[in-house]
Amino acid sequence: MRIVTYLEHDIERIGLFLDGLVYPCHLISKELPTDLLSILQQGDAGLAQLQSLNQKIISDSNLQHLGIPIDQLQILAPLPNPPSFRDAYAFRQHVETSRANRGLEMIPEFDQFPVFYFSNHQAIQGGGKVKCMPRHFEHLDFELEVAIIIHKKGRNIKAAEADSYIAGLMILNDISARTLQIEEMKLNLGPAKGKDFASAFGPYLVTMDELASYKTSPKEGHIGAVYDLKMSCTVNGIQVSSGSMADMHWTFAEIIERVSYGVTLYPGDIIGSGTVGTGCFLELNGTGKRKDPNYQEQWLQKGDIVEMEVTGLGKLSNTFIEE
């Protein structure tokens, strides 16, 4: 099941995406809430109602006329108003390479627990234009990631049970202003201003049953579901990044266990995976300069189009403009 949130006459609506068409849920069922957060707050029952609606659309030919081509709608982030947004650091290749580029050994704590930070849950958007201030364009960067949404309240959740708390997966572009980030992190806090202006998600939320055929084994010594979903990113049509979600060192289940230790998770909370290996210019530029001092760095410029594609999760496209 693929869940879309879109705007209709300034009203937030949810729809189900099938075969290139979005089926507005409010036209098919008057019983469902009209926003995704309210459905997630119903836990398993809320998702079950959506699954039932999805099956009804597939089986009832009388509903086919309700489908709207997705490119005719103003698509928002799947969940535009999450209660919180945390981003983890789960891909070893990205961490190890980024440290090597700075002349640092791999940090042993990476293997001891999954780390994360809080980002701005009020700066969430879908595809389309991303407004940036002039200082954001000082080494503006993308980050190729995936993210989950929690759909059940829980506290002190064990990794062995944590996958049942995941409503689904979506693409995340964790947009980063590197100059601001590097300046503030010299003070041993952050990232904050380097990250808080925009995070892009979408184009839809995909429930885990849709991805069962891609399920694979986690890394040795780890537990939780892992999916071999190919991840790629292009800038102005030129591929710059590629990887796989299967390369996650820490699983989302293990991240949930860490996040929920002594803390209550709520329906709608978003957790990102962190950057896949090769998944940002910061890493790519560092590797290039380490191998060749004359390497020409690349950063996002005004008007650049960043497209991220993940197997089963669709394509997220953003254009960067000055505010």
C-alpha positions in Angstrom: 0.0 0.0 0.0 1.3 3.4 -1.0 -0.1 6.4 0.9 -0.1 9.9 -0.6 -0.8 13.2 1.1 -1.9 16.1 -1.2 -3.4 19.5 -1.0 -6.8 20.2 -2.4 -8.2 23.8 -2.1 -5.8 24.3 0.9 -7.2 21.2 2.6 -4.8 18.3 3.4 -6.1 15.0 1.9 -4.8 11.5 1.8 -5.0 9.1 -1.1 -3.9 5.6 -2.1 -1.5 5.4 -5.1 -2.1 2.5 -7.5 -0.8 2.2 -11.1 0.1 5.8 -11.4 -3.2 7.1 -10.0 -4.2 8.6 -6.7 -7.5 7.5 -5.2 -8.9 10.1 -2.7 -9.8 8.3 0.4 -12.4 10.8 1.5 -14.4 10.0 -1.7 -14.4 6.3 -1.0 -14.9 6.2 2.8 -16.5 8.8 5.0 -15.4 6.9 8.2 -11.6 7.5 7.7 -9.9 10.6 9.1 -8.8 12.9 6.4 -5.2 13.2 7.5 -2.5 10.5 7.9 -1.5 11.5 11.4 -5.0 10.8 12.7 -5.0 7.4 11.0 -1.6 6.5 12.5 -2.8 7.4 15.9 -5.3 4.6 15.6 -2.4 2.1 15.4 -2.8 -1.2 13.7 -6.6 -0.6 13.3 -5.9 2.6 11.3 -3.6 0.9 8.9 -6.0 -2.0 8.6 -8.8 0.4 7.5 -6.5 1.8 4.8 -5.5 -1.8 3.7 -9.2 -2.6 3.4 -9.8 0.5 1.3 -6.8 -0.4 -0.9 -8.3 -3.8 -1.6 -11.7 -2.3 -2.4 -10.1 0.0 -5.0 -8.3 -3.0 -6.6 -11.4 -5.2 -6.7 -14.2 -2.7 -7.4 -14.1 -1.5 -11.0 -16.8 1.1 -10.2 -14.1 3.0 -8.3 -11.6 3.2 -11.1 -13.0 6.6 -12.4 -12.0 8.2 -9.1 -8.2 7.9 -9.8 -6.3 11.1 -10.5 -2.9 11.1 -12.2 -0.3 11.9 -9.5 1.3 14.7 -11.6 -2.0 16.6 -11.5 -2.0 16.9 -7.7 0.0 19.1 -5.3 1.8 16.3 -3.5 3.0 17.0 0.1 5.3 15.0 2.3 3.5 11.7 3.2 3.3 13.1 6.8 3.6 16.9 6.7 3.1 17.3 10.5 5.1 14.7 12.4 5.3 15.1 16.2 9.1 14.6 16.0 11.9 13.9 13.5 15.1 12.0 14.5 17.9 11.1 12.1 20.2 8.2 12.7 23.7 7.3 11.5 23.3 3.7 10.3 25.5 3.2 7.3 29.1 2.2 8.1 30.5 3.1 4.7 29.4 6.7 5.0 30.8 7.1 8.5 34.1 5.3 7.8 34.7 7.1 4.5 33.8 10.5 5.9 36.2 10.0 8.8 39.0 8.8 6.5 38.5 11.9 4.4 39.3 14.0 7.6 42.3 11.8 8.5 40.5 10.1 11.3 40.3 6.4 12.3 36.9 4.7 12.5 35.3 5.6 15.8 34.8 2.4 17.9 31.6 3.8 19.5 29.8 3.4 16.1 29.7 -0.4 16.8 28.4 0.0 20.3 25.1 1.8 19.8 23.2 3.6 17.0 23.4 7.4 17.4 20.9 10.0 16.3 20.0 13.7 16.4 16.8 15.6 16.4 15.9 17.7 13.4 13.2 20.3 12.8 9.8 18.5 12.5 8.2 21.8 11.5 10.3 22.1 8.3 9.0 19.1 6.5 8.1 19.1 2.8 7.6 16.9 -0.1 8.9 17.2 -3.7 9.1 20.5 -5.5 10.9 23.7 -4.7 13.1 24.0 -1.7 13.6 27.6 -0.5 17.1 28.4 0.8 18.6 31.5 2.3 21.9 32.9 0.8 24.0 31.3 3.5 22.4 27.9 2.9 24.0 28.0 -0.6 27.4 28.1 1.0 28.3 24.4 0.4 24.6 23.2 0.1 24.3 19.5 0.1 21.8 16.6 -0.3 21.8 13.4 1.7 20.3 10.2 0.2 18.4 8.4 3.0 15.2 6.4 3.8 13.0 7.0 6.8 10.3 5.2 8.8 7.2 6.4 10.5 6.1 5.0 13.8 2.4 4.0 14.1 2.1 2.7 17.7 2.9 4.3 21.0 5.7 2.5 22.8 8.4 2.9 25.4 11.5 0.8 26.1 10.8 -1.2 22.9 13.0 -4.2 22.3 14.6 -4.6 18.9 13.0 -8.1 18.5 9.6 -6.4 18.6 10.4 -3.1 17.1 9.6 -3.8 13.4 5.9 -4.1 14.4 5.9 -0.4 15.3 6.9 0.7 11.8 4.1 2.0 9.6 6.2 2.2 6.4 9.2 3.5 4.5 9.7 6.6 2.4 12.6 8.5 0.7 14.3 11.2 2.7 16.6 14.0 1.4 18.2 15.4 4.6 19.2 18.7 3.1 22.3 20.2 4.6 24.0 23.6 4.7 27.6 22.4 5.3 29.2 25.8 6.1 26.7 26.5 8.8 26.9 22.9 10.1 30.7 22.9 10.3 30.8 26.3 12.0 28.3 25.4 14.8 29.6 21.8 15.4 33.0 23.2 16.3 31.2 24.2 19.5 30.3 20.5 20.1 26.6 21.0 19.5 24.4 20.5 16.5 23.7 19.9 13.7 21.1 22.6 14.1 21.2 25.6 11.7 22.9 23.4 9.1 19.9 21.2 9.0 16.8 22.9 10.3 15.5 24.8 7.2 14.2 21.9 5.1 13.8 18.1 5.0 12.2 16.5 2.0 10.2 13.3 2.1 8.1 11.3 -0.4 6.6 10.9 -2.8 4.6 8.4 -0.7 4.7 6.2 2.4 5.1 2.5 1.5 3.8 -0.1 4.0 6.2 -2.9 4.8 4.0 -5.7 3.2 4.7 -4.1 -0.2 8.5 -4.7 0.4 8.4 -8.3 1.6 10.1 -9.6 -1.6 13.1 -7.4 -0.9 13.7 -8.6 2.6 17.2 -9.9 3.4 19.3 -10.7 6.4 20.8 -8.1 8.7 24.6 -7.8 9.3 26.1 -10.5 11.5 25.3 -9.9 15.1 22.3 -7.6 14.4 18.6 -8.2 14.5 15.6 -6.7 12.7 14.3 -6.5 9.2 16.5 -5.3 6.4 15.5 -4.7 2.8 17.7 -4.7 -0.4 16.3 -1.6 -1.9 18.6 0.1 -4.4 19.2 3.8 -3.7 20.4 6.4 -6.2 20.6 10.1 -6.6 21.0 12.4 -9.7 21.8 16.1 -9.8 20.6 17.7 -13.0 20.2 14.3 -14.6 23.7 13.1 -13.8 24.0 10.2 -11.3 26.2 11.0 -8.3 25.2 8.4 -5.7 24.2 4.8 -5.5 23.9 2.2 -2.7 21.4 -0.1 -1.0 19.3 0.0 2.1 20.7 -3.5 2.8 24.0 -1.9 3.7 22.6 -0.5 6.9 24.8 -1.6 9.7 22.2 -0.8 12.4 18.7 -1.9 11.6 15.7 0.3 12.2 14.6 -2.1 14.9 17.9 -1.6 16.7 17.6 2.2 16.3 14.0 2.1 17.7 15.3 0.2 20.7 17.9 2.9 21.3 15.6 5.8 20.7 12.8 4.4 23.0 15.1 3.7 25.9 13.4 5.7 28.7 11.5 7.6 26.1 8.0 7.2 24.7 7.6 7.1 20.9 4.3 8.3 19.5 2.4 7.6 16.3 3.8 9.9 13.6 7.3 10.1 14.9 9.8 9.9 12.0 13.2 8.3 12.1 15.7 8.6 9.3 18.4 6.1 8.4 21.3 8.4 8.0 23.2 8.8 4.7 24.0 5.8 2.5 27.6 5.4 1.4 28.4 7.9 -1.4 25.1 9.6 -0.5 26.2 13.3 -0.2 28.7 15.7 -1.7 30.5 16.1 1.6 31.6 12.5 1.4 32.1 12.4 -2.4 34.2 15.6 -2.4 36.3 14.4 0.5 37.1 11.1 -1.2 37.9 13.0 -4.5 40.3 15.4 -2.8 42.0 12.6 -0.8 42.7 10.8 -4.0 43.5 13.9 -6.1 44.4 17.3 -4.6 43.2 18.9 -7.8 39.7 17.4 -7.6 37.0 20.0 -8.3 34.4 20.0 -5.5 30.7 20.0 -6.4 27.9 21.6 -4.3 24.3 22.3 -5.0 23.6 25.6 -6.8 20.5 27.7 -7.3 18.2 26.0 -9.8 19.8 22.5 -9.4 17.4 19.5 -9.6 18.0 16.6 -7.2 16.2 13.4 -7.9 16.3 10.5 -5.5 15.0 7.0 -6.4 14.7 4.0 -4.2 13.4 0.6 -5.3 9.7 0.3 -4.3 9.6 3.8 -2.8 9.4 5.9 -6.0 11.2 9.0 -6.9 11.6 12.3 -4.9 12.5 15.4 -7.0 13.5 18.8 -5.5 14.6 22.1 -7.1 16.6 24.5 -5.0 15.8 28.2 -5.2 16.7 31.3 -3.2 14.1 32.6 -0.7 
